[in-house]
Amino acid sequence: MIVREYLDGNNPEQYHIFDSHQEMMGDRGVDHKDQDYLVYSYNVHKNNKPKAGDVFLYRRPGKSTANRKFNIYGGGVIASITDPDREGNVLAVITSPFRLKEPIEQGDERIESFVWESKKKTPGSWAHFWSQYGMNVIDEHDFYGLVGDLDCTVPVKTNPFNAGVREASEEIWEPAPGFDLTGFRVNIETDDDQTAEPSSKNSEKRTITGRHIDFEKIQKANTSIGKAGELLVLEMLREQYEGQGAEIEHTAAKMGDGYGYDIKIITADNFEIRVEVKTTTSPYVDGFYLTPRELNAARLCLYEGAKKRMSYQIYRVYNFDAKKKTANVKIYDRFDDREFRLAPTCWKVHIR
């Protein structure tokens, strides 16, 4: 995925570039509480501009790199900010973290030729460009112009206290060479009451034969647990509907992640099923995350489904084990959020 798609739905008041304090600080005798992709520490007496909901990039200063060149390597969203201690120190809690697959390094054409709108830069020099304190405010144009089209992944090490909508479904997973979905053993649960406890009387076991697997696509796309789960469910559906005249589209791969669902099925009698896949390696079936766009897509199908002949389903893939080739899948058919307890992970606040 690219950064712009990953951050779709965020409407921050500000964008920032924060210097990371984590790398090589021990050698310099500096003790920081920073933990990349978890929390960012700073002092409100030196900078009090960040707000909850703001989006930022990480910059590693040249004095903290082996080649003495700065680089921009990731970022995230500020979920919340702790109250200042007696000295004014706070922690910005990070959600929706991302890591650039290819960091931008000083000297790269992308950044050396970049035309900034929010900051003034002397041509051919970085002198006096970056804030001495290491926190720079930039505008939306500069943020997305710099990294919006770059590929990113989601770090394994994300915040357990305020994880945001991305953590549970987008764990990083580097597949072993030659990995494929053939022979994956899936335990499917379809209990009608949709409780968190699996129902033994309404379950079936299925082994994926792999007749429709695009191995080249898997090797290119398997950079996260979430993407692997999508491909597993896609193969399950293709085998299920084989010979029935249904059209199955991998919407997330073809059109991007902005539609609120990953897979679309149009049956032979022209009924449309929109499928969202939520995948984790954890053994817990509930507690998964929905983005606002996904929730809106589910509600649209629920309220207008009878008229438009459509349904929204969630395939909850958990206990995903790539080595053993096993997974549990719980299917929430015709998903209705009124039957669940939704817990907000953050709020955006505006003055009345």
KEVO-180677 format. One line per 10 residues: number of its first residue (from 1); for each residue x, y, z of N, C-alpha, C. Coordinates in steps of 0.02 Angstrom, whole numbers, plus 50000, padded with zeros to 5 digits. Example, Ala and Ser with C-alpha at 12.3 -4.5 7.8 and 13.67 -1.06 7.14 Angstrom:
<recs>
1	50660 49716 50390 50615 49775 50390 50660 49835 50390 ~ 50642 49888 50354 50684 49947 50357 50645 50002 50394 .
</recs>
This chain:
<recs>
1	50042 49940 50000 50000 50000 50000 50044 50062 50000 ~ 50015 50118 49978 50053 50180 49979 50030 50222 50039 ~ 50071 50271 50057 50057 50311 50117 49990 50347 50113 ~ 49975 50376 50055 49912 50413 50048 49851 50368 50061 ~ 49852 50307 50034 49797 50261 50046 49794 50238 50118 ~ 49852 50226 50148 49855 50203 50217 49825 50254 50265 ~ 49837 50318 50252 49813 50371 50296 49746 50399 50275 ~ 49715 50368 50225 49649 50391 50203 49600 50391 50260 ~ 49563 50445 50269 49515 50451 50324 49541 50494 50381 ~ 49606 50507 50383 49633 50553 50433 49629 50624 50407 .
11	49605 50669 50450 49600 50740 50432 49634 50782 50485 ~ 49701 50782 50486 49737 50816 50539 49736 50891 50531 ~ 49744 50926 50587 49752 50998 50584 49822 51017 50560 ~ 49872 50974 50576 49941 50990 50560 49979 50927 50538 ~ 50034 50940 50503 50081 50887 50485 50149 50907 50513 ~ 50189 50857 50531 50254 50870 50563 50308 50825 50534 ~ 50370 50844 50546 50427 50799 50539 50463 50800 50606 ~ 50465 50742 50640 50496 50736 50705 50563 50700 50699 ~ 50614 50728 50730 50678 50692 50734 50672 50635 50783 ~ 50693 50576 50762 50693 50519 50807 50751 50525 50856 .
21	50737 50512 50919 50788 50514 50971 50814 50445 50989 ~ 50790 50394 50953 50801 50326 50974 50868 50298 50951 ~ 50887 50313 50889 50946 50281 50861 51012 50311 50887 ~ 51056 50269 50911 51125 50287 50930 51128 50339 50986 ~ 51074 50349 51023 51075 50399 51076 51116 50375 51136 ~ 51117 50310 51147 51156 50284 51203 51230 50301 51197 ~ 51255 50296 51135 51326 50311 51124 51341 50385 51137 ~ 51290 50428 51131 51299 50499 51140 51282 50521 51211 ~ 51265 50473 51253 51251 50488 51323 51185 50523 51334 ~ 51138 50515 51288 51073 50547 51294 51020 50494 51307 .
31	50979 50505 51359 50927 50457 51377 50859 50486 51358 ~ 50826 50454 51310 50759 50476 51289 50709 50420 51302 ~ 50647 50440 51311 50593 50392 51321 50560 50373 51256 ~ 50585 50398 51200 50556 50382 51135 50559 50307 51122 ~ 50507 50282 51091 50506 50215 51063 50473 50221 50995 ~ 50512 50213 50942 50484 50222 50875 50420 50182 50866 ~ 50370 50215 50838 50305 50188 50822 50262 50174 50884 ~ 50287 50192 50943 50249 50184 51005 50234 50251 51038 ~ 50286 50286 51059 50278 50351 51091 50334 50398 51069 ~ 50319 50463 51069 50369 50513 51053 50371 50563 51111 .
41	50431 50574 51138 50438 50618 51196 50463 50686 51176 ~ 50436 50738 51208 50460 50806 51196 50440 50850 51256 ~ 50461 50913 51254 50447 50959 51309 50404 51016 51284 ~ 50348 51028 51317 50300 51079 51293 50328 51149 51301 ~ 50379 51160 51343 50409 51226 51350 50452 51243 51289 ~ 50475 51192 51254 50516 51203 51194 50475 51198 51131 ~ 50421 51158 51132 50377 51152 51074 50310 51127 51098 ~ 50258 51165 51087 50192 51145 51110 50142 51144 51052 ~ 50167 51132 50991 50124 51135 50933 50086 51070 50917 ~ 50114 51011 50930 50078 50949 50912 50011 50944 50947 .
51	49963 50915 50911 49896 50902 50938 49875 50831 50921 ~ 49830 50804 50962 49804 50738 50947 49770 50739 50879 ~ 49784 50688 50839 49757 50684 50772 49806 50706 50718 ~ 49860 50741 50738 49910 50764 50690 49947 50704 50660 ~ 49971 50713 50599 50009 50661 50564 50082 50684 50559 ~ 50129 50636 50564 50199 50656 50564 50242 50606 50526 ~ 50302 50629 50509 50354 50586 50480 50412 50583 50530 ~ 50448 50526 50530 50509 50520 50569 50569 50540 50526 ~ 50614 50581 50554 50678 50596 50522 50734 50575 50569 ~ 50781 50536 50543 50839 50517 50582 50895 50565 50564 .
61	50918 50608 50610 50969 50658 50594 51035 50625 50574 ~ 51075 50662 50535 51139 50636 50512 51185 50618 50569 ~ 51181 50654 50625 51225 50638 50682 51207 50572 50715 ~ 51150 50543 50695 51129 50479 50724 51132 50422 50673 ~ 51163 50434 50614 51170 50383 50564 51243 50367 50551 ~ 51255 50307 50525 51324 50285 50513 51357 50325 50457 ~ 51318 50344 50405 51348 50380 50349 51342 50456 50355 ~ 51315 50479 50412 51310 50551 50428 51261 50587 50382 ~ 51215 50550 50351 51163 50580 50310 51095 50569 50345 ~ 51053 50620 50347 50987 50610 50377 50944 50569 50330 .
71	50894 50538 50358 50845 50502 50317 50776 50506 50348 ~ 50725 50502 50307 50655 50501 50328 50630 50430 50315 ~ 50607 50396 50367 50598 50324 50362 50529 50298 50383 ~ 50485 50340 50409 50419 50316 50430 50379 50371 50460 ~ 50327 50353 50498 50285 50403 50529 50226 50372 50563 ~ 50175 50413 50574 50115 50390 50609 50068 50447 50624 ~ 50020 50432 50667 49969 50480 50689 49973 50487 50765 ~ 49967 50548 50790 49966 50558 50862 49896 50542 50888 ~ 49890 50489 50927 49825 50469 50954 49806 50512 51014 ~ 49855 50526 51057 49842 50565 51118 49908 50591 51145 .
81	49904 50640 51189 49964 50668 51220 49954 50669 51296 ~ 50003 50644 51333 49996 50641 51406 50000 50711 51436 ~ 49977 50717 51497 49983 50781 51534 50057 50793 51549 ~ 50079 50856 51548 50150 50872 51562 50169 50854 51634 ~ 50231 50832 51643 50256 50823 51711 50280 50891 51737 ~ 50315 50891 51793 50335 50954 51824 50383 50994 51779 ~ 50421 50959 51738 50469 50993 51694 50439 51009 51626 ~ 50377 50988 51614 50345 51000 51550 50354 50945 51499 ~ 50379 50888 51520 50389 50832 51474 50324 50794 51462 ~ 50311 50777 51400 50251 50739 51382 50270 50682 51336 .
91	50223 50636 51327 50230 50582 51279 50172 50585 51230 ~ 50187 50586 51166 50136 50581 51115 50127 50507 51098 ~ 50068 50481 51110 50053 50410 51097 50037 50402 51024 ~ 50067 50354 50991 50064 50347 50918 50017 50292 50897 ~ 49976 50306 50848 49933 50256 50817 49945 50258 50742 ~ 49918 50208 50706 49926 50202 50633 49998 50213 50611 ~ 50046 50176 50640 50116 50186 50621 50129 50156 50552 ~ 50178 50183 50517 50198 50154 50452 50273 50163 50443 ~ 50302 50117 50406 50373 50119 50390 50380 50122 50314 ~ 50419 50169 50289 50431 50173 50217 50473 50113 50195 .
101	50452 50080 50142 50492 50023 50118 50561 50046 50095 ~ 50564 50105 50065 50627 50134 50043 50634 50203 50075 ~ 50671 50209 50130 50679 50275 50162 50707 50327 50114 ~ 50690 50389 50126 50717 50445 50087 50780 50469 50122 ~ 50836 50468 50086 50900 50487 50117 50926 50552 50087 ~ 50958 50591 50129 50991 50652 50105 51035 50636 50045 ~ 51027 50675 49992 51062 50662 49930 51019 50631 49877 ~ 50962 50599 49898 50916 50570 49849 50883 50626 49808 ~ 50872 50613 49745 50842 50662 49701 50773 50685 49726 ~ 50736 50638 49754 50668 50654 49777 50668 50712 49827 .
111	50714 50712 49873 50714 50765 49924 50758 50824 49905 ~ 50811 50811 49868 50855 50866 49850 50822 50914 49801 ~ 50778 50888 49758 50744 50930 49709 50674 50950 49730 ~ 50655 50930 49792 50587 50944 49815 50577 51018 49828 ~ 50521 51044 49805 50504 51115 49815 50457 51121 49874 ~ 50482 51148 49929 50443 51154 49991 50399 51215 49988 ~ 50338 51208 50014 50292 51265 50019 50288 51292 50090 ~ 50300 51250 50139 50291 51270 50208 50356 51295 50241 ~ 50413 51282 50209 50477 51302 50238 50521 51330 50183 ~ 50566 51375 50201 50613 51403 50154 50679 51364 50158 .
121	50704 51347 50100 50766 51308 50097 50815 51343 50049 ~ 50877 51348 50071 50929 51376 50028 50949 51324 49975 ~ 50946 51340 49911 50964 51291 49860 51032 51260 49872 ~ 51036 51194 49870 51098 51158 49877 51124 51153 49948 ~ 51085 51174 49997 51108 51172 50067 51050 51156 50114 ~ 51065 51118 50167 51016 51104 50219 51029 51145 50282 ~ 51075 51192 50278 51092 51233 50337 51031 51272 50360 ~ 51018 51269 50424 50965 51308 50457 50894 51288 50432 ~ 50889 51231 50399 50822 51211 50375 50784 51174 50429 ~ 50816 51126 50462 50781 51087 50512 50784 51123 50580 .
131	50728 51120 50616 50725 51152 50682 50778 51122 50727 ~ 50811 51164 50765 50864 51141 50810 50837 51092 50862 ~ 50774 51102 50881 50745 51058 50931 50720 50992 50900 ~ 50716 50989 50834 50699 50926 50802 50626 50915 50789 ~ 50584 50967 50791 50513 50960 50777 50494 51014 50726 ~ 50474 50993 50667 50460 51039 50612 50387 51033 50591 ~ 50352 51089 50585 50284 51089 50559 50287 51100 50483 ~ 50253 51057 50445 50248 51065 50373 50174 51065 50354 ~ 50159 51078 50291 50089 51078 50271 50071 51014 50233 ~ 50008 51007 50216 49984 50946 50183 50018 50935 50116 .
141	50028 50989 50079 50061 50984 50014 50131 50954 50021 ~ 50169 50978 50069 50237 50952 50078 50237 50880 50102 ~ 50191 50863 50147 50188 50795 50173 50175 50745 50118 ~ 50119 50754 50082 50100 50705 50031 50144 50712 49968 ~ 50169 50772 49954 50215 50779 49899 50279 50740 49910 ~ 50300 50735 49973 50362 50701 49990 50354 50625 49993 ~ 50299 50602 50025 50293 50530 50038 50228 50499 50015 ~ 50180 50538 49990 50113 50512 49977 50110 50453 49931 ~ 50155 50450 49881 50153 50396 49833 50203 50340 49848 ~ 50234 50342 49906 50284 50291 49924 50251 50231 49957 .
151	50279 50172 49944 50255 50110 49975 50274 50108 50048 ~ 50229 50082 50089 50243 50077 50161 50217 50010 50187 ~ 50244 49990 50244 50220 49932 50281 50204 49954 50352 ~ 50173 49910 50390 50155 49927 50458 50200 49888 50506 ~ 50235 49923 50550 50283 49888 50595 50248 49838 50640 ~ 50284 49785 50657 50259 49737 50706 50250 49770 50773 ~ 50298 49812 50791 50299 49843 50857 50253 49903 50857 ~ 50188 49892 50872 50141 49947 50875 50114 49953 50946 ~ 50079 50007 50960 50063 50024 51028 50007 49981 51057 ~ 50019 49944 51110 49967 49902 51139 49914 49941 51178 .
161	49927 50004 51194 49880 50043 51234 49832 50083 51191 ~ 49853 50103 51132 49810 50143 51088 49828 50126 51017 ~ 49811 50066 50997 49837 50039 50935 49806 50070 50873 ~ 49744 50094 50876 49713 50121 50816 49686 50066 50772 ~ 49658 50084 50716 49622 50037 50674 49667 49992 50633 ~ 49732 50004 50632 49774 49967 50586 49809 49907 50617 ~ 49822 49909 50683 49868 49862 50712 49846 49789 50703 ~ 49783 49774 50720 49763 49704 50722 49760 49671 50654 ~ 49747 49709 50602 49738 49679 50537 49798 49688 50491 ~ 49850 49722 50512 49905 49737 50467 49973 49720 50497 .
171	49978 49663 50530 50042 49643 50559 50092 49628 50503 ~ 50154 49646 50513 50204 49631 50463 50220 49556 50464 ~ 50227 49529 50406 50243 49458 50402 50283 49446 50338 ~ 50345 49426 50345 50386 49411 50287 50381 49336 50273 ~ 50353 49316 50216 50341 49245 50203 50407 49208 50189 ~ 50406 49144 50204 50463 49103 50187 50466 49094 50112 ~ 50526 49083 50084 50532 49073 50012 50489 49015 49989 ~ 50453 49024 49934 50411 48971 49908 50344 48964 49942 ~ 50326 49010 49986 50262 49004 50021 50203 49005 49972 ~ 50153 48964 49985 50091 48967 49946 50034 48945 49991 .
181	49973 48954 49968 49914 48940 50008 49889 48868 49998 ~ 49919 48830 49953 49897 48763 49940 49900 48720 50004 ~ 49846 48685 50018 49844 48641 50076 49830 48676 50142 ~ 49814 48740 50140 49797 48777 50201 49734 48746 50231 ~ 49736 48728 50295 49679 48697 50329 49642 48752 50368 ~ 49579 48760 50351 49539 48814 50379 49480 48785 50417 ~ 49471 48809 50478 49412 48791 50518 49363 48849 50514 ~ 49306 48839 50482 49258 48892 50469 49201 48889 50519 ~ 49187 48946 50552 49133 48950 50601 49079 48997 50573 ~ 49018 48973 50575 48962 49012 50547 48902 49013 50594 .
191	48915 49017 50660 48859 49016 50707 48814 49076 50697 ~ 48749 49065 50705 48699 49115 50688 48696 49173 50737 ~ 48711 49160 50802 48703 49214 50851 48762 49262 50850 ~ 48815 49246 50814 48873 49290 50806 48905 49311 50872 ~ 48906 49265 50919 48940 49279 50982 49014 49267 50974 ~ 49052 49289 51025 49125 49282 51020 49148 49210 51029 ~ 49106 49167 51059 49125 49098 51071 49110 49056 51009 ~ 49159 49017 50985 49147 48976 50926 49096 48922 50940 ~ 49057 48904 50890 49005 48854 50896 49027 48791 50860 ~ 49033 48737 50897 49057 48675 50867 49006 48644 50820 .
201	48941 48656 50832 48890 48624 50791 48881 48659 50723 ~ 48906 48721 50717 48900 48757 50655 48969 48774 50627 ~ 49011 48724 50620 49078 48735 50594 49095 48680 50544 ~ 49141 48697 50500 49164 48648 50451 49238 48657 50441 ~ 49271 48604 50422 49342 48607 50407 49351 48601 50331 ~ 49396 48643 50305 49406 48643 50233 49481 48649 50219 ~ 49505 48613 50170 49574 48618 50148 49576 48651 50080 ~ 49616 48703 50075 49621 48740 50012 49660 48700 49961 ~ 49631 48688 49903 49664 48650 49851 49713 48692 49810 ~ 49699 48757 49805 49745 48802 49771 49738 48802 49695 .
211	49680 48784 49670 49671 48781 49597 49674 48851 49565 ~ 49656 48903 49604 49652 48970 49574 49708 49017 49598 ~ 49758 48990 49631 49809 49033 49662 49854 49065 49609 ~ 49863 49129 49615 49911 49165 49574 49976 49171 49615 ~ 50022 49125 49604 50082 49122 49646 50125 49184 49639 ~ 50128 49213 49579 50168 49273 49569 50140 49331 49610 ~ 50073 49336 49612 50042 49390 49650 50055 49380 49725 ~ 50053 49319 49749 50065 49306 49819 50135 49326 49839 ~ 50183 49309 49798 50252 49327 49814 50263 49402 49816 ~ 50227 49438 49775 50233 49511 49773 50194 49544 49829 .
221	50138 49515 49848 50092 49549 49893 50099 49530 49966 ~ 50129 49473 49981 50130 49450 50050 50180 49488 50093 ~ 50165 49550 50109 50208 49588 50154 50173 49598 50221 ~ 50112 49573 50229 50077 49582 50292 50029 49525 50303 ~ 50014 49513 50365 49964 49463 50383 49897 49481 50351 ~ 49881 49546 50352 49817 49567 50323 49810 49548 50251 ~ 49863 49559 50210 49860 49541 50140 49857 49466 50130 ~ 49893 49428 50170 49891 49355 50165 49821 49330 50180 ~ 49787 49360 50231 49719 49339 50247 49671 49353 50189 ~ 49680 49410 50157 49638 49426 50098 49645 49373 50045 .
231	49707 49353 50030 49719 49304 49978 49691 49235 49997 ~ 49695 49218 50061 49667 49155 50085 49592 49154 50076 ~ 49558 49207 50097 49485 49210 50090 49465 49213 50016 ~ 49504 49249 49976 49490 49252 49904 49491 49183 49873 ~ 49540 49143 49892 49545 49075 49865 49487 49031 49891 ~ 49468 49040 49955 49411 49003 49982 49348 49018 49942 ~ 49336 49082 49927 49275 49102 49892 49276 49077 49820 ~ 49334 49079 49788 49338 49054 49719 49322 48980 49715 ~ 49346 48941 49765 49330 48870 49766 49256 48859 49783 ~ 49229 48900 49828 49159 48893 49849 49111 48907 49791 .
241	49127 48958 49751 49081 48979 49698 49099 48950 49630 ~ 49148 48906 49628 49169 48879 49564 49112 48842 49529 ~ 49102 48857 49465 49050 48825 49426 48980 48853 49436 ~ 48974 48907 49476 48908 48934 49491 48894 48999 49452 ~ 48939 49019 49408 48928 49079 49368 48937 49144 49405 ~ 48972 49143 49462 48982 49204 49502 49045 49240 49478 ~ 49045 49306 49485 49103 49347 49471 49134 49367 49538 ~ 49199 49356 49545 49234 49372 49608 49291 49420 49592 ~ 49290 49477 49626 49340 49529 49614 49378 49543 49678 ~ 49445 49545 49672 49487 49566 49729 49491 49642 49727 .
251	49441 49675 49755 49434 49748 49749 49494 49785 49778 ~ 49519 49763 49835 49575 49797 49867 49637 49798 49824 ~ 49648 49743 49787 49707 49739 49743 49696 49777 49678 ~ 49635 49776 49654 49620 49807 49589 49608 49882 49594 ~ 49572 49903 49647 49549 49972 49652 49580 50010 49711 ~ 49613 49975 49757 49640 50007 49816 49599 49993 49878 ~ 49621 50019 49935 49590 50004 50000 49536 50053 50021 ~ 49516 50098 49977 49471 50151 49997 49397 50138 49991 ~ 49378 50075 49974 49308 50061 49962 49271 50035 50023 ~ 49307 50017 50075 49274 49993 50135 49263 49918 50135 .
261	49289 49883 50084 49286 49810 50082 49342 49786 50037 ~ 49359 49721 50043 49417 49694 50008 49398 49654 49946 ~ 49341 49620 49948 49321 49574 49894 49248 49586 49877 ~ 49232 49582 49813 49162 49589 49791 49142 49527 49752 ~ 49083 49500 49769 49056 49442 49735 48989 49461 49704 ~ 48980 49446 49641 48915 49455 49608 48893 49385 49586 ~ 48840 49361 49617 48816 49293 49604 48781 49289 49537 ~ 48765 49227 49517 48732 49217 49453 48664 49251 49449 ~ 48630 49259 49506 48565 49293 49506 48572 49367 49523 ~ 48633 49394 49514 48647 49466 49520 48640 49493 49591 .
271	48656 49452 49641 48659 49475 49710 48731 49493 49725 ~ 48742 49551 49756 48810 49575 49769 48829 49565 49842 ~ 48887 49534 49853 48912 49523 49921 48979 49560 49926 ~ 48985 49603 49976 49047 49640 49988 49080 49610 50050 ~ 49142 49590 50043 49176 49553 50096 49236 49593 50122 ~ 49238 49604 50187 49295 49634 50221 49331 49580 50260 ~ 49397 49576 50253 49437 49524 50286 49478 49555 50342 ~ 49473 49526 50401 49511 49549 50460 49553 49491 50485 ~ 49619 49499 50483 49664 49443 50496 49714 49459 50551 ~ 49722 49412 50598 49775 49417 50648 49802 49347 50663 .
281	49860 49346 50694 49888 49283 50718 49863 49267 50788 ~ 49829 49313 50820 49806 49302 50889 49750 49251 50891 ~ 49739 49219 50950 49687 49168 50955 49618 49196 50971 ~ 49610 49262 50973 49547 49292 50994 49506 49312 50932 ~ 49443 49291 50932 49401 49304 50874 49374 49375 50873 ~ 49362 49405 50932 49335 49473 50932 49390 49523 50947 ~ 49372 49586 50953 49421 49638 50966 49456 49662 50903 ~ 49429 49648 50843 49460 49672 50783 49438 49744 50769 ~ 49471 49777 50723 49460 49848 50710 49423 49859 50644 ~ 49380 49909 50644 49346 49933 50583 49364 50006 50574 .
291	49379 50026 50513 49389 50096 50498 49320 50129 50488 ~ 49316 50195 50494 49252 50229 50480 49224 50212 50411 ~ 49268 50207 50362 49246 50191 50294 49215 50121 50290 ~ 49246 50073 50325 49220 50005 50325 49153 50002 50361 ~ 49146 50037 50417 49083 50038 50454 49028 50069 50412 ~ 49044 50124 50377 48994 50156 50334 48973 50110 50277 ~ 49021 50073 50249 49005 50026 50195 48959 49970 50220 ~ 48972 49946 50282 48929 49894 50311 48858 49920 50322 ~ 48852 49981 50348 48786 50010 50361 48748 50023 50296 ~ 48783 50044 50244 48751 50055 50180 48720 49991 50153 .
301	48757 49936 50157 48731 49872 50134 48673 49848 50177 ~ 48676 49862 50242 48623 49840 50288 48558 49878 50275 ~ 48562 49944 50269 48502 49985 50263 48473 49986 50192 ~ 48517 49978 50142 48493 49979 50074 48498 49911 50039 ~ 48518 49861 50078 48530 49795 50049 48469 49763 50018 ~ 48412 49769 50052 48351 49737 50025 48331 49768 49958 ~ 48340 49833 49953 48321 49868 49892 48371 49857 49836 ~ 48435 49857 49853 48487 49851 49802 48515 49781 49796 ~ 48488 49733 49834 48511 49664 49831 48587 49660 49843 ~ 48607 49680 49903 48677 49675 49922 48684 49658 49995 .
311	48742 49632 50013 48755 49611 50082 48828 49626 50098 ~ 48841 49640 50162 48910 49653 50185 48928 49598 50234 ~ 48984 49564 50221 49007 49511 50264 49077 49525 50289 ~ 49091 49504 50350 49159 49508 50377 49185 49437 50387 ~ 49242 49423 50357 49276 49360 50367 49332 49373 50417 ~ 49322 49349 50478 49370 49360 50532 49419 49302 50533 ~ 49479 49313 50507 49531 49261 50505 49576 49270 50566 ~ 49580 49219 50609 49622 49223 50668 49658 49157 50678 ~ 49704 49155 50726 49747 49096 50733 49784 49080 50668 ~ 49801 49132 50632 49834 49122 50567 49906 49099 50579 .
321	49923 49041 50554 49990 49013 50563 50017 48994 50495 ~ 50063 49034 50468 50089 49023 50401 50131 48959 50397 ~ 50167 48943 50451 50211 48884 50449 50170 48820 50451 ~ 50120 48818 50494 50078 48757 50500 50023 48755 50447 ~ 50013 48811 50413 49960 48818 50363 49891 48803 50393 ~ 49877 48838 50448 49812 48830 50481 49784 48899 50498 ~ 49718 48902 50501 49685 48965 50521 49613 48950 50539 ~ 49585 48992 50582 49514 48991 50596 49481 49049 50559 ~ 49422 49037 50533 49385 49090 50498 49315 49092 50525 ~ 49295 49149 50551 49226 49159 50575 49192 49207 50527 .
331	49135 49188 50501 49100 49227 50451 49042 49264 50484 ~ 49044 49330 50481 48988 49371 50505 48946 49388 50443 ~ 48893 49351 50434 48851 49359 50375 48802 49416 50386 ~ 48794 49460 50336 48750 49518 50341 48765 49557 50405 ~ 48826 49583 50410 48852 49616 50470 48809 49675 50491 ~ 48788 49675 50553 48747 49728 50582 48783 49752 50646 ~ 48810 49813 50645 48850 49836 50701 48809 49847 50764 ~ 48742 49849 50758 48700 49856 50818 48702 49794 50862 ~ 48726 49739 50835 48730 49677 50873 48798 49670 50909 ~ 48839 49722 50904 48906 49720 50934 48917 49782 50977 .
341	48966 49778 51020 48987 49836 51060 49047 49868 51026 ~ 49038 49928 51001 49092 49963 50967 49127 50009 51016 ~ 49193 50003 51020 49233 50045 51066 49275 50093 51026 ~ 49265 50159 51033 49307 50207 50996 49378 50205 51021 ~ 49426 50212 50974 49496 50212 50993 49525 50282 50998 ~ 49493 50331 50967 49515 50401 50975 49458 50446 50951 ~ 49462 50510 50970 49412 50559 50951 49447 50620 50921 ~ 49415 50651 50872 49439 50715 50848 49393 50768 50876 ~ 49421 50818 50910 49382 50866 50947 49384 50935 50912 ~ 49326 50965 50905 49320 51033 50876 49284 51078 50928 .
351	49301 51141 50929 49268 51189 50972 49198 51201 50946 ~ 49149 51203 50992 49079 51215 50972 49070 51287 50949 .
</recs>
